[in-house]
Amino acid sequence: MRRGCMSVGDIACDSCGRNIKHPEQYLGLDEEDIGPDEELLKKLQRERPERFADIKGRRGPLRLCLDCATKKGYAYLQGGKSEKALTFFEKRTGV
């Protein structure tokens, strides 16, 4: 399940590791088969072993910043000619 959330404090993106500060939006994912990037895990293992141990085996709820959510296809702009809104809903085709 996808949830659009607002950060109430400093949290880290589980994909790129960037801090998501208050009041930025982020995406919460409950999908079990999604995990953090392998490149991020290698970088964390070298530079921040305590953070690496925290997310290494993590599966399930993930927090993605807007940049990562957009790159991975979980977020996109929807709307008409004059207004666009960011949405985390899945794109519908042929409806």
N, CA and C atoms as a LAMMPS dump frame, in Angstrom:
ITEM: TIMESTEP
0
ITEM: NUMBER OF ATOMS
285
ITEM: BOX BOUNDS ff ff ff
-5.0000000000000000e+02 5.0000000000000000e+02
-5.0000000000000000e+02 5.0000000000000000e+02
-5.0000000000000000e+02 5.0000000000000000e+02
ITEM: ATOMS id mol type element x y z
1 1 1 N 0.841 -1.161 0
2 1 2 C 0 0 0
3 1 3 C 0.897 1.239 0
4 2 1 N 0.49 2.24 -0.751
5 2 2 C 1.226 3.499 -0.831
6 2 3 C 0.54 4.549 0.031
7 3 1 N 1.356 5.301 0.77
8 3 2 C 0.815 6.389 1.59
9 3 3 C 1.656 7.63 1.37
10 4 1 N 1.006 8.726 1.034
11 4 2 C 1.687 10.009 0.965
12 4 3 C 1.749 10.584 2.366
13 5 1 N 2.932 10.939 2.835
14 5 2 C 3.111 11.381 4.223
15 5 3 C 3.848 12.72 4.264
16 6 1 N 3.728 13.387 5.404
17 6 2 C 4.478 14.608 5.689
18 6 3 C 5.457 14.307 6.812
19 7 1 N 6.681 14.695 6.641
20 7 2 C 7.69 14.472 7.663
21 7 3 C 7.47 15.435 8.832
22 8 1 N 7.496 14.901 10.049
23 8 2 C 7.362 15.749 11.237
24 8 3 C 8.706 15.928 11.937
25 9 1 N 9.714 15.267 11.426
26 9 2 C 11.062 15.387 11.973
27 9 3 C 12.045 14.936 10.918
28 10 1 N 13.304 14.852 11.253
29 10 2 C 14.295 14.39 10.298
30 10 3 C 14.248 12.872 10.213
31 11 1 N 13.911 12.364 9.031
32 11 2 C 13.962 10.929 8.774
33 11 3 C 14.798 10.732 7.523
34 12 1 N 15.262 9.533 7.277
35 12 2 C 16.126 9.269 6.129
36 12 3 C 15.37 8.493 5.066
37 13 1 N 15.629 8.831 3.809
38 13 2 C 15.078 8.09 2.68
39 13 3 C 15.76 6.719 2.655
40 14 1 N 14.975 5.66 2.5
41 14 2 C 15.538 4.315 2.496
42 14 3 C 16.149 3.936 1.156
43 15 1 N 16.065 4.808 0.18
44 15 2 C 16.668 4.521 -1.116
45 15 3 C 17.99 5.268 -1.282
46 16 1 N 17.966 6.594 -1.11
47 16 2 C 19.185 7.378 -1.332
48 16 3 C 19.883 7.794 -0.035
49 17 1 N 19.195 7.701 1.103
50 17 2 C 19.793 8.049 2.382
51 17 3 C 19.701 9.522 2.746
52 18 1 N 19.087 10.334 1.885
53 18 2 C 18.954 11.776 2.137
54 18 3 C 18.003 12.027 3.301
55 19 1 N 18.287 13.043 4.123
56 19 2 C 17.386 13.407 5.214
57 19 3 C 16.152 14.103 4.657
58 20 1 N 14.989 13.677 5.132
59 20 2 C 13.721 14.303 4.764
60 20 3 C 13.329 15.16 5.955
61 21 1 N 13.402 16.463 5.771
62 21 2 C 13.165 17.395 6.873
63 21 3 C 11.7 17.817 6.932
64 22 1 N 11.274 18.338 8.066
65 22 2 C 9.919 18.866 8.236
66 22 3 C 9.778 20.11 7.373
67 23 1 N 8.774 20.334 6.636
68 23 2 C 7.526 19.614 6.372
69 23 3 C 7.484 18.965 4.985
70 24 1 N 8.577 18.341 4.542
71 24 2 C 8.61 17.72 3.223
72 24 3 C 7.679 16.515 3.144
73 25 1 N 7.227 16.234 1.92
74 25 2 C 6.424 15.044 1.685
75 25 3 C 7.341 13.867 1.408
76 26 1 N 6.858 12.667 1.716
77 26 2 C 7.562 11.445 1.353
78 26 3 C 6.543 10.343 1.135
79 27 1 N 6.979 9.259 0.542
80 27 2 C 6.108 8.126 0.248
81 27 3 C 6.403 7 1.215
82 28 1 N 5.367 6.465 1.853
83 28 2 C 5.49 5.279 2.696
84 28 3 C 4.972 4.08 1.925
85 29 1 N 5.794 3.031 1.814
86 29 2 C 5.419 1.818 1.086
87 29 3 C 5.347 0.637 2.042
88 30 1 N 4.313 -0.176 1.922
89 30 2 C 4.183 -1.388 2.732
90 30 3 C 4.386 -2.643 1.909
91 31 1 N 4.949 -2.522 0.716
92 31 2 C 5.113 -3.672 -0.149
93 31 3 C 6.306 -4.502 0.317
94 32 1 N 6.102 -5.798 0.474
95 32 2 C 7.104 -6.668 1.074
96 32 3 C 8.315 -6.949 0.18
97 33 1 N 8.146 -6.828 -1.126
98 33 2 C 9.233 -7.228 -2.016
99 33 3 C 10.146 -6.076 -2.408
100 34 1 N 9.986 -4.915 -1.797
101 34 2 C 10.803 -3.753 -2.144
102 34 3 C 11.858 -3.555 -1.068
103 35 1 N 13.093 -3.415 -1.481
104 35 2 C 14.171 -3.187 -0.534
105 35 3 C 15.034 -2.016 -0.967
106 36 1 N 15.991 -1.605 -0.148
107 36 2 C 16.865 -0.482 -0.501
108 36 3 C 17.821 -0.849 -1.639
109 37 1 N 18.33 0.16 -2.338
110 37 2 C 19.263 -0.036 -3.448
111 37 3 C 20.539 -0.719 -2.971
112 38 1 N 21.097 -1.578 -3.837
113 38 2 C 22.347 -2.259 -3.511
114 38 3 C 23.509 -1.276 -3.407
115 39 1 N 23.517 -0.25 -4.259
116 39 2 C 24.59 0.755 -4.207
117 39 3 C 24.575 1.503 -2.88
118 40 1 N 23.371 1.821 -2.402
119 40 2 C 23.256 2.501 -1.118
120 40 3 C 23.784 1.61 0.006
121 41 1 N 23.461 0.324 -0.033
122 41 2 C 23.932 -0.587 1.011
123 41 3 C 25.459 -0.645 1.038
124 42 1 N 26.091 -0.689 -0.145
125 42 2 C 27.557 -0.713 -0.2
126 42 3 C 28.158 0.571 0.374
127 43 1 N 27.549 1.719 0.008
128 43 2 C 28.039 3.008 0.498
129 43 3 C 27.877 3.108 2.016
130 44 1 N 26.729 2.673 2.522
131 44 2 C 26.495 2.725 3.971
132 44 3 C 27.424 1.785 4.729
133 45 1 N 27.705 0.638 4.152
134 45 2 C 28.607 -0.313 4.814
135 45 3 C 29.994 0.301 4.999
136 46 1 N 30.438 1.089 4.012
137 46 2 C 31.753 1.746 4.111
138 46 3 C 31.728 2.941 5.051
139 47 1 N 30.691 3.812 4.878
140 47 2 C 30.711 5.107 5.545
141 47 3 C 29.948 5.161 6.865
142 48 1 N 28.846 4.437 6.982
143 48 2 C 28.013 4.503 8.194
144 48 3 C 27.55 3.101 8.582
145 49 1 N 28.408 2.316 9.198
146 49 2 C 28.062 0.931 9.513
147 49 3 C 26.847 0.79 10.433
148 50 1 N 26.598 1.771 11.308
149 50 2 C 25.432 1.672 12.2
150 50 3 C 24.128 1.791 11.413
151 51 1 N 24.099 2.649 10.403
152 51 2 C 22.907 2.797 9.542
153 51 3 C 22.75 1.567 8.65
154 52 1 N 23.875 1.003 8.181
155 52 2 C 23.852 -0.209 7.369
156 52 3 C 23.214 -1.357 8.132
157 53 1 N 23.593 -1.524 9.389
158 53 2 C 23.029 -2.599 10.211
159 53 3 C 21.529 -2.4 10.425
160 54 1 N 21.088 -1.15 10.478
161 54 2 C 19.676 -0.838 10.699
162 54 3 C 18.799 -1.236 9.514
163 55 1 N 19.275 -1.008 8.271
164 55 2 C 18.402 -1.257 7.121
165 55 3 C 18.779 -2.478 6.282
166 56 1 N 19.86 -3.17 6.614
167 56 2 C 20.344 -4.271 5.777
168 56 3 C 19.279 -5.327 5.529
169 57 1 N 18.674 -5.848 6.559
170 57 2 C 17.691 -6.909 6.4
171 57 3 C 16.267 -6.416 6.328
172 58 1 N 16.097 -5.131 6.237
173 58 2 C 14.761 -4.553 6.293
174 58 3 C 13.955 -4.846 5.031
175 59 1 N 12.765 -5.336 5.221
176 59 2 C 11.807 -5.532 4.145
177 59 3 C 10.481 -4.998 4.64
178 60 1 N 9.661 -4.532 3.736
179 60 2 C 8.354 -4.038 4.154
180 60 3 C 8.318 -2.529 4.12
181 61 1 N 7.879 -1.912 5.213
182 61 2 C 7.667 -0.451 5.185
183 61 3 C 8.936 0.311 4.826
184 62 1 N 8.846 1.076 3.762
185 62 2 C 9.959 1.904 3.323
186 62 3 C 9.506 3.352 3.223
187 63 1 N 10.451 4.268 3.392
188 63 2 C 10.179 5.697 3.225
189 63 3 C 11.04 6.196 2.082
190 64 1 N 10.398 6.782 1.065
191 64 2 C 11.113 7.292 -0.098
192 64 3 C 10.869 8.785 -0.244
193 65 1 N 11.948 9.542 -0.469
194 65 2 C 11.801 10.971 -0.736
195 65 3 C 11.109 11.142 -2.088
196 66 1 N 10.668 12.349 -2.389
197 66 2 C 9.947 12.59 -3.637
198 66 3 C 10.809 12.303 -4.864
199 67 1 N 12.095 12.623 -4.795
200 67 2 C 12.978 12.361 -5.94
201 67 3 C 13.049 10.865 -6.246
202 68 1 N 13.257 10.046 -5.221
203 68 2 C 13.352 8.599 -5.418
204 68 3 C 12.009 8.003 -5.844
205 69 1 N 10.916 8.483 -5.242
206 69 2 C 9.589 7.986 -5.602
207 69 3 C 9.278 8.298 -7.058
208 70 1 N 9.676 9.478 -7.535
209 70 2 C 9.44 9.849 -8.927
210 70 3 C 10.313 9.021 -9.865
211 71 1 N 11.593 8.852 -9.517
212 71 2 C 12.51 8.068 -10.354
213 71 3 C 12.053 6.621 -10.482
214 72 1 N 11.501 6.063 -9.406
215 72 2 C 11.081 4.665 -9.413
216 72 3 C 9.665 4.477 -9.954
217 73 1 N 8.992 5.584 -10.296
218 73 2 C 7.668 5.486 -10.899
219 73 3 C 6.515 5.391 -9.918
220 74 1 N 6.751 5.704 -8.649
221 74 2 C 5.691 5.648 -7.641
222 74 3 C 4.946 6.967 -7.504
223 75 1 N 5.51 8.057 -7.992
224 75 2 C 4.885 9.381 -7.893
225 75 3 C 4.921 10.032 -9.264
226 76 1 N 3.89 10.806 -9.554
227 76 2 C 3.853 11.538 -10.812
228 76 3 C 2.87 12.691 -10.696
229 77 1 N 2.986 13.628 -11.646
230 77 2 C 2.081 14.775 -11.665
231 77 3 C 0.839 14.423 -12.476
232 78 1 N -0.311 14.773 -11.933
233 78 2 C -1.583 14.475 -12.584
234 78 3 C -2.42 15.744 -12.59
235 79 1 N -3.195 15.939 -13.622
236 79 2 C -4.073 17.097 -13.655
237 79 3 C -4.307 17.603 -15.055
238 80 1 N -4.953 18.754 -15.133
239 80 2 C -5.294 19.348 -16.411
240 80 3 C -4.236 20.312 -16.904
241 81 1 N -4.674 21.233 -17.764
242 81 2 C -3.748 22.193 -18.371
243 81 3 C -3.235 23.224 -17.365
244 82 1 N -4.109 23.711 -16.5
245 82 2 C -3.721 24.806 -15.617
246 82 3 C -3.179 24.346 -14.269
247 83 1 N -3.621 23.206 -13.784
248 83 2 C -3.18 22.731 -12.468
249 83 3 C -2.621 21.326 -12.545
250 84 1 N -1.544 21.111 -11.822
251 84 2 C -0.949 19.785 -11.703
252 84 3 C -0.818 19.468 -10.223
253 85 1 N -1.082 18.233 -9.869
254 85 2 C -0.966 17.807 -8.477
255 85 3 C -0.109 16.548 -8.415
256 86 1 N 0.726 16.47 -7.403
257 86 2 C 1.543 15.29 -7.187
258 86 3 C 0.669 14.199 -6.596
259 87 1 N 0.76 12.993 -7.149
260 87 2 C -0.028 11.883 -6.616
261 87 3 C 0.825 10.621 -6.523
262 88 1 N 0.469 9.784 -5.575
263 88 2 C 1.144 8.51 -5.393
264 88 3 C 0.25 7.352 -5.837
265 89 1 N -0.953 7.661 -6.337
266 89 2 C -1.85 6.615 -6.806
267 89 3 C -1.286 5.985 -8.077
268 90 1 N -1.641 4.737 -8.328
269 90 2 C -1.193 4.072 -9.535
270 90 3 C -1.889 4.68 -10.748
271 91 1 N -1.155 4.751 -11.855
272 91 2 C -1.741 5.275 -13.081
273 91 3 C -2.771 4.29 -13.603
274 92 1 N -3.91 4.82 -14.038
275 92 2 C -4.936 3.976 -14.642
276 92 3 C -4.881 4.164 -16.148
277 93 1 N -4.974 3.065 -16.859
278 93 2 C -4.97 3.143 -18.314
279 93 3 C -6.301 2.657 -18.84
280 94 1 N -6.81 3.345 -19.815
281 94 2 C -8.042 2.933 -20.477
282 94 3 C -9.306 3.117 -19.669
283 95 1 N -9.294 4.004 -18.665
284 95 2 C -10.502 4.214 -17.849
285 95 3 C -11.11 5.549 -18.199
